[in-house]
Amino acid sequence: MHDQTVTFSVKQDKKDEIKKTLGIVYEALLEKGYNPVNQIVGYILSEDPTYITTYNNARSLIRHIDRDELLQEMVKSYLAQ
């Protein structure tokens, strides 16, 4: 039997977590009738969690992500397109 080394990327895991969380937050804001982009931008700029609804635990989820990391991933994603 061949030994295989299993590798994983912490960076990729973090990126995936941010993307998944942002998607959940976006959907929760949309479902509650908010403009998700405006609300997320307001949160990022002000760090005021009340920009994010508590619906579907969105506020708690987004607060587990460092805003600097969130911004970095968003800019990287934007520039990659």
Phi and psi restraints in degrees (range 20) as a CNS / XPLOR table:
assign (resid 1 and name C) (resid 2 and name N)
       (resid 2 and name CA) (resid 2 and name C) 1.0 -87.0 20.0 2
assign (resid 2 and name N) (resid 2 and name CA)
       (resid 2 and name C) (resid 3 and name N) 1.0 136.5 20.0 2
assign (resid 2 and name C) (resid 3 and name N)
       (resid 3 and name CA) (resid 3 and name C) 1.0 -81.3 20.0 2
assign (resid 3 and name N) (resid 3 and name CA)
       (resid 3 and name C) (resid 4 and name N) 1.0 131.0 20.0 2
assign (resid 3 and name C) (resid 4 and name N)
       (resid 4 and name CA) (resid 4 and name C) 1.0 -116.5 20.0 2
assign (resid 4 and name N) (resid 4 and name CA)
       (resid 4 and name C) (resid 5 and name N) 1.0 134.9 20.0 2
assign (resid 4 and name C) (resid 5 and name N)
       (resid 5 and name CA) (resid 5 and name C) 1.0 -87.4 20.0 2
assign (resid 5 and name N) (resid 5 and name CA)
       (resid 5 and name C) (resid 6 and name N) 1.0 125.7 20.0 2
assign (resid 5 and name C) (resid 6 and name N)
       (resid 6 and name CA) (resid 6 and name C) 1.0 -95.9 20.0 2
assign (resid 6 and name N) (resid 6 and name CA)
       (resid 6 and name C) (resid 7 and name N) 1.0 124.6 20.0 2
assign (resid 6 and name C) (resid 7 and name N)
       (resid 7 and name CA) (resid 7 and name C) 1.0 -118.6 20.0 2
assign (resid 7 and name N) (resid 7 and name CA)
       (resid 7 and name C) (resid 8 and name N) 1.0 153.4 20.0 2
assign (resid 7 and name C) (resid 8 and name N)
       (resid 8 and name CA) (resid 8 and name C) 1.0 -146.1 20.0 2
assign (resid 8 and name N) (resid 8 and name CA)
       (resid 8 and name C) (resid 9 and name N) 1.0 159.1 20.0 2
assign (resid 8 and name C) (resid 9 and name N)
       (resid 9 and name CA) (resid 9 and name C) 1.0 -111.1 20.0 2
assign (resid 9 and name N) (resid 9 and name CA)
       (resid 9 and name C) (resid 10 and name N) 1.0 118.8 20.0 2
assign (resid 9 and name C) (resid 10 and name N)
       (resid 10 and name CA) (resid 10 and name C) 1.0 -62.8 20.0 2
assign (resid 10 and name N) (resid 10 and name CA)
       (resid 10 and name C) (resid 11 and name N) 1.0 -39.2 20.0 2
assign (resid 10 and name C) (resid 11 and name N)
       (resid 11 and name CA) (resid 11 and name C) 1.0 -60.8 20.0 2
assign (resid 11 and name N) (resid 11 and name CA)
       (resid 11 and name C) (resid 12 and name N) 1.0 -44.4 20.0 2
assign (resid 11 and name C) (resid 12 and name N)
       (resid 12 and name CA) (resid 12 and name C) 1.0 -66.7 20.0 2
assign (resid 12 and name N) (resid 12 and name CA)
       (resid 12 and name C) (resid 13 and name N) 1.0 -39.4 20.0 2
assign (resid 12 and name C) (resid 13 and name N)
       (resid 13 and name CA) (resid 13 and name C) 1.0 -60.8 20.0 2
assign (resid 13 and name N) (resid 13 and name CA)
       (resid 13 and name C) (resid 14 and name N) 1.0 -43.2 20.0 2
assign (resid 13 and name C) (resid 14 and name N)
       (resid 14 and name CA) (resid 14 and name C) 1.0 -66.0 20.0 2
assign (resid 14 and name N) (resid 14 and name CA)
       (resid 14 and name C) (resid 15 and name N) 1.0 -42.7 20.0 2
assign (resid 14 and name C) (resid 15 and name N)
       (resid 15 and name CA) (resid 15 and name C) 1.0 -60.8 20.0 2
assign (resid 15 and name N) (resid 15 and name CA)
       (resid 15 and name C) (resid 16 and name N) 1.0 -44.6 20.0 2
assign (resid 15 and name C) (resid 16 and name N)
       (resid 16 and name CA) (resid 16 and name C) 1.0 -63.3 20.0 2
assign (resid 16 and name N) (resid 16 and name CA)
       (resid 16 and name C) (resid 17 and name N) 1.0 -39.8 20.0 2
assign (resid 16 and name C) (resid 17 and name N)
       (resid 17 and name CA) (resid 17 and name C) 1.0 -63.7 20.0 2
assign (resid 17 and name N) (resid 17 and name CA)
       (resid 17 and name C) (resid 18 and name N) 1.0 -43.6 20.0 2
assign (resid 17 and name C) (resid 18 and name N)
       (resid 18 and name CA) (resid 18 and name C) 1.0 -63.1 20.0 2
assign (resid 18 and name N) (resid 18 and name CA)
       (resid 18 and name C) (resid 19 and name N) 1.0 -45.6 20.0 2
assign (resid 18 and name C) (resid 19 and name N)
       (resid 19 and name CA) (resid 19 and name C) 1.0 -62.6 20.0 2
assign (resid 19 and name N) (resid 19 and name CA)
       (resid 19 and name C) (resid 20 and name N) 1.0 -44.2 20.0 2
assign (resid 19 and name C) (resid 20 and name N)
       (resid 20 and name CA) (resid 20 and name C) 1.0 -64.0 20.0 2
assign (resid 20 and name N) (resid 20 and name CA)
       (resid 20 and name C) (resid 21 and name N) 1.0 -46.2 20.0 2
assign (resid 20 and name C) (resid 21 and name N)
       (resid 21 and name CA) (resid 21 and name C) 1.0 -62.8 20.0 2
assign (resid 21 and name N) (resid 21 and name CA)
       (resid 21 and name C) (resid 22 and name N) 1.0 -45.4 20.0 2
assign (resid 21 and name C) (resid 22 and name N)
       (resid 22 and name CA) (resid 22 and name C) 1.0 -61.6 20.0 2
assign (resid 22 and name N) (resid 22 and name CA)
       (resid 22 and name C) (resid 23 and name N) 1.0 -37.4 20.0 2
assign (resid 22 and name C) (resid 23 and name N)
       (resid 23 and name CA) (resid 23 and name C) 1.0 -64.1 20.0 2
assign (resid 23 and name N) (resid 23 and name CA)
       (resid 23 and name C) (resid 24 and name N) 1.0 -42.6 20.0 2
assign (resid 23 and name C) (resid 24 and name N)
       (resid 24 and name CA) (resid 24 and name C) 1.0 -63.9 20.0 2
assign (resid 24 and name N) (resid 24 and name CA)
       (resid 24 and name C) (resid 25 and name N) 1.0 -44.9 20.0 2
assign (resid 24 and name C) (resid 25 and name N)
       (resid 25 and name CA) (resid 25 and name C) 1.0 -63.5 20.0 2
assign (resid 25 and name N) (resid 25 and name CA)
       (resid 25 and name C) (resid 26 and name N) 1.0 -44.3 20.0 2
assign (resid 25 and name C) (resid 26 and name N)
       (resid 26 and name CA) (resid 26 and name C) 1.0 -57.7 20.0 2
assign (resid 26 and name N) (resid 26 and name CA)
       (resid 26 and name C) (resid 27 and name N) 1.0 -49.8 20.0 2
assign (resid 26 and name C) (resid 27 and name N)
       (resid 27 and name CA) (resid 27 and name C) 1.0 -62.8 20.0 2
assign (resid 27 and name N) (resid 27 and name CA)
       (resid 27 and name C) (resid 28 and name N) 1.0 -41.4 20.0 2
assign (resid 27 and name C) (resid 28 and name N)
       (resid 28 and name CA) (resid 28 and name C) 1.0 -62.7 20.0 2
assign (resid 28 and name N) (resid 28 and name CA)
       (resid 28 and name C) (resid 29 and name N) 1.0 -43.4 20.0 2
assign (resid 28 and name C) (resid 29 and name N)
       (resid 29 and name CA) (resid 29 and name C) 1.0 -64.7 20.0 2
assign (resid 29 and name N) (resid 29 and name CA)
       (resid 29 and name C) (resid 30 and name N) 1.0 -42.6 20.0 2
assign (resid 29 and name C) (resid 30 and name N)
       (resid 30 and name CA) (resid 30 and name C) 1.0 -61.5 20.0 2
assign (resid 30 and name N) (resid 30 and name CA)
       (resid 30 and name C) (resid 31 and name N) 1.0 -46.1 20.0 2
assign (resid 30 and name C) (resid 31 and name N)
       (resid 31 and name CA) (resid 31 and name C) 1.0 -62.8 20.0 2
assign (resid 31 and name N) (resid 31 and name CA)
       (resid 31 and name C) (resid 32 and name N) 1.0 -30.0 20.0 2
assign (resid 31 and name C) (resid 32 and name N)
       (resid 32 and name CA) (resid 32 and name C) 1.0 -88.5 20.0 2
assign (resid 32 and name N) (resid 32 and name CA)
       (resid 32 and name C) (resid 33 and name N) 1.0 2.1 20.0 2
assign (resid 32 and name C) (resid 33 and name N)
       (resid 33 and name CA) (resid 33 and name C) 1.0 90.4 20.0 2
assign (resid 33 and name N) (resid 33 and name CA)
       (resid 33 and name C) (resid 34 and name N) 1.0 11.2 20.0 2
assign (resid 33 and name C) (resid 34 and name N)
       (resid 34 and name CA) (resid 34 and name C) 1.0 -90.4 20.0 2
assign (resid 34 and name N) (resid 34 and name CA)
       (resid 34 and name C) (resid 35 and name N) 1.0 162.3 20.0 2
assign (resid 34 and name C) (resid 35 and name N)
       (resid 35 and name CA) (resid 35 and name C) 1.0 -85.2 20.0 2
assign (resid 35 and name N) (resid 35 and name CA)
       (resid 35 and name C) (resid 36 and name N) 1.0 104.6 20.0 2
assign (resid 35 and name C) (resid 36 and name N)
       (resid 36 and name CA) (resid 36 and name C) 1.0 -58.4 20.0 2
assign (resid 36 and name N) (resid 36 and name CA)
       (resid 36 and name C) (resid 37 and name N) 1.0 -40.5 20.0 2
assign (resid 36 and name C) (resid 37 and name N)
       (resid 37 and name CA) (resid 37 and name C) 1.0 -63.8 20.0 2
assign (resid 37 and name N) (resid 37 and name CA)
       (resid 37 and name C) (resid 38 and name N) 1.0 -47.8 20.0 2
assign (resid 37 and name C) (resid 38 and name N)
       (resid 38 and name CA) (resid 38 and name C) 1.0 -61.8 20.0 2
assign (resid 38 and name N) (resid 38 and name CA)
       (resid 38 and name C) (resid 39 and name N) 1.0 -41.3 20.0 2
assign (resid 38 and name C) (resid 39 and name N)
       (resid 39 and name CA) (resid 39 and name C) 1.0 -67.6 20.0 2
assign (resid 39 and name N) (resid 39 and name CA)
       (resid 39 and name C) (resid 40 and name N) 1.0 -42.4 20.0 2
assign (resid 39 and name C) (resid 40 and name N)
       (resid 40 and name CA) (resid 40 and name C) 1.0 -66.6 20.0 2
assign (resid 40 and name N) (resid 40 and name CA)
       (resid 40 and name C) (resid 41 and name N) 1.0 -41.7 20.0 2
assign (resid 40 and name C) (resid 41 and name N)
       (resid 41 and name CA) (resid 41 and name C) 1.0 -61.9 20.0 2
assign (resid 41 and name N) (resid 41 and name CA)
       (resid 41 and name C) (resid 42 and name N) 1.0 -44.2 20.0 2
assign (resid 41 and name C) (resid 42 and name N)
       (resid 42 and name CA) (resid 42 and name C) 1.0 -58.4 20.0 2
assign (resid 42 and name N) (resid 42 and name CA)
       (resid 42 and name C) (resid 43 and name N) 1.0 -41.9 20.0 2
assign (resid 42 and name C) (resid 43 and name N)
       (resid 43 and name CA) (resid 43 and name C) 1.0 -63.3 20.0 2
assign (resid 43 and name N) (resid 43 and name CA)
       (resid 43 and name C) (resid 44 and name N) 1.0 -47.3 20.0 2
assign (resid 43 and name C) (resid 44 and name N)
       (resid 44 and name CA) (resid 44 and name C) 1.0 -62.5 20.0 2
assign (resid 44 and name N) (resid 44 and name CA)
       (resid 44 and name C) (resid 45 and name N) 1.0 -43.7 20.0 2
assign (resid 44 and name C) (resid 45 and name N)
       (resid 45 and name CA) (resid 45 and name C) 1.0 -70.6 20.0 2
assign (resid 45 and name N) (resid 45 and name CA)
       (resid 45 and name C) (resid 46 and name N) 1.0 -36.8 20.0 2
assign (resid 45 and name C) (resid 46 and name N)
       (resid 46 and name CA) (resid 46 and name C) 1.0 -103.2 20.0 2
assign (resid 46 and name N) (resid 46 and name CA)
       (resid 46 and name C) (resid 47 and name N) 1.0 -19.7 20.0 2
assign (resid 46 and name C) (resid 47 and name N)
       (resid 47 and name CA) (resid 47 and name C) 1.0 62.0 20.0 2
assign (resid 47 and name N) (resid 47 and name CA)
       (resid 47 and name C) (resid 48 and name N) 1.0 21.0 20.0 2
assign (resid 47 and name C) (resid 48 and name N)
       (resid 48 and name CA) (resid 48 and name C) 1.0 -88.8 20.0 2
assign (resid 48 and name N) (resid 48 and name CA)
       (resid 48 and name C) (resid 49 and name N) 1.0 110.9 20.0 2
assign (resid 48 and name C) (resid 49 and name N)
       (resid 49 and name CA) (resid 49 and name C) 1.0 -66.1 20.0 2
assign (resid 49 and name N) (resid 49 and name CA)
       (resid 49 and name C) (resid 50 and name N) 1.0 -15.0 20.0 2
assign (resid 49 and name C) (resid 50 and name N)
       (resid 50 and name CA) (resid 50 and name C) 1.0 -70.9 20.0 2
assign (resid 50 and name N) (resid 50 and name CA)
       (resid 50 and name C) (resid 51 and name N) 1.0 -9.6 20.0 2
assign (resid 50 and name C) (resid 51 and name N)
       (resid 51 and name CA) (resid 51 and name C) 1.0 -67.7 20.0 2
assign (resid 51 and name N) (resid 51 and name CA)
       (resid 51 and name C) (resid 52 and name N) 1.0 -21.1 20.0 2
assign (resid 51 and name C) (resid 52 and name N)
       (resid 52 and name CA) (resid 52 and name C) 1.0 -108.4 20.0 2
assign (resid 52 and name N) (resid 52 and name CA)
       (resid 52 and name C) (resid 53 and name N) 1.0 130.0 20.0 2
assign (resid 52 and name C) (resid 53 and name N)
       (resid 53 and name CA) (resid 53 and name C) 1.0 -66.1 20.0 2
assign (resid 53 and name N) (resid 53 and name CA)
       (resid 53 and name C) (resid 54 and name N) 1.0 153.6 20.0 2
assign (resid 53 and name C) (resid 54 and name N)
       (resid 54 and name CA) (resid 54 and name C) 1.0 -83.8 20.0 2
assign (resid 54 and name N) (resid 54 and name CA)
       (resid 54 and name C) (resid 55 and name N) 1.0 -9.9 20.0 2
assign (resid 54 and name C) (resid 55 and name N)
       (resid 55 and name CA) (resid 55 and name C) 1.0 -55.6 20.0 2
assign (resid 55 and name N) (resid 55 and name CA)
       (resid 55 and name C) (resid 56 and name N) 1.0 134.8 20.0 2
assign (resid 55 and name C) (resid 56 and name N)
       (resid 56 and name CA) (resid 56 and name C) 1.0 56.0 20.0 2
assign (resid 56 and name N) (resid 56 and name CA)
       (resid 56 and name C) (resid 57 and name N) 1.0 26.3 20.0 2
assign (resid 56 and name C) (resid 57 and name N)
       (resid 57 and name CA) (resid 57 and name C) 1.0 65.4 20.0 2
assign (resid 57 and name N) (resid 57 and name CA)
       (resid 57 and name C) (resid 58 and name N) 1.0 21.2 20.0 2
assign (resid 57 and name C) (resid 58 and name N)
       (resid 58 and name CA) (resid 58 and name C) 1.0 -60.1 20.0 2
assign (resid 58 and name N) (resid 58 and name CA)
       (resid 58 and name C) (resid 59 and name N) 1.0 -43.3 20.0 2
assign (resid 58 and name C) (resid 59 and name N)
       (resid 59 and name CA) (resid 59 and name C) 1.0 -62.6 20.0 2
assign (resid 59 and name N) (resid 59 and name CA)
       (resid 59 and name C) (resid 60 and name N) 1.0 -44.9 20.0 2
assign (resid 59 and name C) (resid 60 and name N)
       (resid 60 and name CA) (resid 60 and name C) 1.0 -63.8 20.0 2
assign (resid 60 and name N) (resid 60 and name CA)
       (resid 60 and name C) (resid 61 and name N) 1.0 -41.1 20.0 2
assign (resid 60 and name C) (resid 61 and name N)
       (resid 61 and name CA) (resid 61 and name C) 1.0 -62.9 20.0 2
assign (resid 61 and name N) (resid 61 and name CA)
       (resid 61 and name C) (resid 62 and name N) 1.0 -47.1 20.0 2
assign (resid 61 and name C) (resid 62 and name N)
       (resid 62 and name CA) (resid 62 and name C) 1.0 -69.7 20.0 2
assign (resid 62 and name N) (resid 62 and name CA)
       (resid 62 and name C) (resid 63 and name N) 1.0 -27.1 20.0 2
assign (resid 62 and name C) (resid 63 and name N)
       (resid 63 and name CA) (resid 63 and name C) 1.0 -73.3 20.0 2
assign (resid 63 and name N) (resid 63 and name CA)
       (resid 63 and name C) (resid 64 and name N) 1.0 -12.6 20.0 2
assign (resid 63 and name C) (resid 64 and name N)
       (resid 64 and name CA) (resid 64 and name C) 1.0 -83.1 20.0 2
assign (resid 64 and name N) (resid 64 and name CA)
       (resid 64 and name C) (resid 65 and name N) 1.0 -5.1 20.0 2
assign (resid 64 and name C) (resid 65 and name N)
       (resid 65 and name CA) (resid 65 and name C) 1.0 -105.4 20.0 2
assign (resid 65 and name N) (resid 65 and name CA)
       (resid 65 and name C) (resid 66 and name N) 1.0 130.6 20.0 2
assign (resid 65 and name C) (resid 66 and name N)
       (resid 66 and name CA) (resid 66 and name C) 1.0 -64.7 20.0 2
assign (resid 66 and name N) (resid 66 and name CA)
       (resid 66 and name C) (resid 67 and name N) 1.0 128.7 20.0 2
assign (resid 66 and name C) (resid 67 and name N)
       (resid 67 and name CA) (resid 67 and name C) 1.0 -59.8 20.0 2
assign (resid 67 and name N) (resid 67 and name CA)
       (resid 67 and name C) (resid 68 and name N) 1.0 -35.9 20.0 2
assign (resid 67 and name C) (resid 68 and name N)
       (resid 68 and name CA) (resid 68 and name C) 1.0 -63.2 20.0 2
assign (resid 68 and name N) (resid 68 and name CA)
       (resid 68 and name C) (resid 69 and name N) 1.0 -42.9 20.0 2
assign (resid 68 and name C) (resid 69 and name N)
       (resid 69 and name CA) (resid 69 and name C) 1.0 -64.8 20.0 2
assign (resid 69 and name N) (resid 69 and name CA)
       (resid 69 and name C) (resid 70 and name N) 1.0 -40.7 20.0 2
assign (resid 69 and name C) (resid 70 and name N)
       (resid 70 and name CA) (resid 70 and name C) 1.0 -59.8 20.0 2
assign (resid 70 and name N) (resid 70 and name CA)
       (resid 70 and name C) (resid 71 and name N) 1.0 -48.0 20.0 2
assign (resid 70 and name C) (resid 71 and name N)
       (resid 71 and name CA) (resid 71 and name C) 1.0 -62.4 20.0 2
assign (resid 71 and name N) (resid 71 and name CA)
       (resid 71 and name C) (resid 72 and name N) 1.0 -43.0 20.0 2
assign (resid 71 and name C) (resid 72 and name N)
       (resid 72 and name CA) (resid 72 and name C) 1.0 -59.4 20.0 2
assign (resid 72 and name N) (resid 72 and name CA)
       (resid 72 and name C) (resid 73 and name N) 1.0 -46.6 20.0 2
assign (resid 72 and name C) (resid 73 and name N)
       (resid 73 and name CA) (resid 73 and name C) 1.0 -66.8 20.0 2
assign (resid 73 and name N) (resid 73 and name CA)
       (resid 73 and name C) (resid 74 and name N) 1.0 -36.7 20.0 2
assign (resid 73 and name C) (resid 74 and name N)
       (resid 74 and name CA) (resid 74 and name C) 1.0 -65.9 20.0 2
assign (resid 74 and name N) (resid 74 and name CA)
       (resid 74 and name C) (resid 75 and name N) 1.0 -43.8 20.0 2
assign (resid 74 and name C) (resid 75 and name N)
       (resid 75 and name CA) (resid 75 and name C) 1.0 -66.5 20.0 2
assign (resid 75 and name N) (resid 75 and name CA)
       (resid 75 and name C) (resid 76 and name N) 1.0 -43.7 20.0 2
assign (resid 75 and name C) (resid 76 and name N)
       (resid 76 and name CA) (resid 76 and name C) 1.0 -58.4 20.0 2
assign (resid 76 and name N) (resid 76 and name CA)
       (resid 76 and name C) (resid 77 and name N) 1.0 -44.2 20.0 2
assign (resid 76 and name C) (resid 77 and name N)
       (resid 77 and name CA) (resid 77 and name C) 1.0 -63.9 20.0 2
assign (resid 77 and name N) (resid 77 and name CA)
       (resid 77 and name C) (resid 78 and name N) 1.0 -43.2 20.0 2
assign (resid 77 and name C) (resid 78 and name N)
       (resid 78 and name CA) (resid 78 and name C) 1.0 -63.3 20.0 2
assign (resid 78 and name N) (resid 78 and name CA)
       (resid 78 and name C) (resid 79 and name N) 1.0 -44.4 20.0 2
assign (resid 78 and name C) (resid 79 and name N)
       (resid 79 and name CA) (resid 79 and name C) 1.0 -73.0 20.0 2
assign (resid 79 and name N) (resid 79 and name CA)
       (resid 79 and name C) (resid 80 and name N) 1.0 -23.7 20.0 2
assign (resid 79 and name C) (resid 80 and name N)
       (resid 80 and name CA) (resid 80 and name C) 1.0 -75.3 20.0 2
assign (resid 80 and name N) (resid 80 and name CA)
       (resid 80 and name C) (resid 81 and name N) 1.0 -14.6 20.0 2
